[in-house]
Amino acid sequence: ALSEAAPPGTVIALVRVTDRDSGKNGQLQCRVLGGGGGPGAIPFTLEENYDNFYTVVTDRPLDREAQDEYNVTIVARDEGNPALNSTKSFSVRILDENDN
């Protein structure tokens, strides 16, 4: 759960991805599905830290009255041919803050 008063840049999750392959098959790209800031986009983005660690952070103000829960899906994809991917999802509930 996350307060709707949380400022942009608030960390909501730490994600670690691993791939035991070598070469291109072991090189990974990660992203949050539905991110990007367009209409209907979720208010979270993925920031790469180091050594396959990523943080999921808020990228804009939250409004519980507009949406009180988000399903966040992380996609990890390797650079192999054919490329393989894996997804994991979690829910984020937005808590009300007295904003009147």
Beta strands, then each sheet from edge to edge (+ up, - down):
strand 1: 2-3
strand 2: 11-16
strand 3: 28-32
strand 4: 44-50
strand 5: 53-58
strand 6: 69-78
strand 7: 85-95
sheet 1: 1+ 7+ 6- 3+
sheet 2: 2+ 5- 4+
end
